[in-house]
């Protein structure tokens, strides 16, 4: 009678790979969902700022041409509102895929190809660019905070240092939303890979 042979370790199947991935997926899914939710809220706030911007511009026009009155602080507030609107809406626009992009070949790619392009775009372009903008602008913003920079006009708003802080906030919001987009793209890549493994496993089982 032949001696008992040690059990042969079977390679992990697609089902076991799927179980491991499904256990790790909820964490990345919750993180991406939390980032998207924050971007959604900031986007809605930015939408209200656009309404405020229209009102302020309307008041400036009425005061100037109707009553021959002008306010430097009110005029400068347009710049503050516009800058805040742009910065708060940047992450939401990225989430909604609303930024300008060259879409010559992207629309022809498969879902996995699009996920691969999005992943590489976030890793090689978006995140490094956001880091570079924040790094190169840090000293510029720090000086404004150090001197509490205000308007050069006597009756202007004394919050230029807060306005310049938006230069740092912009790349931070883009980077955070970029992480969410990267996680979603990687999840799409893993899902397509799992589907391919399951198809191959099913084909081998039929054989």
Secondary structure, 3 states (H helix, E strand, C coil): CCCCCCCCCCCCCHHHHHHHHHHHHHHHHHHHHHHHHHHHHHHHHHHHHHHHHHHHHHHHHHHHHHHCCCCHHHHHHHHHHHHHHHHHHHHHHHHCCCCCCCCCCHHHCCHHHHHHHHHHHHHHHHHHHHHHHHHHHHHHHHHHHHCCCCCCCCCCCCCHHHHHHHHHHHHHHHHHHHHHHHHHHHHHHHHHHHHHHHHHHHHHHHC
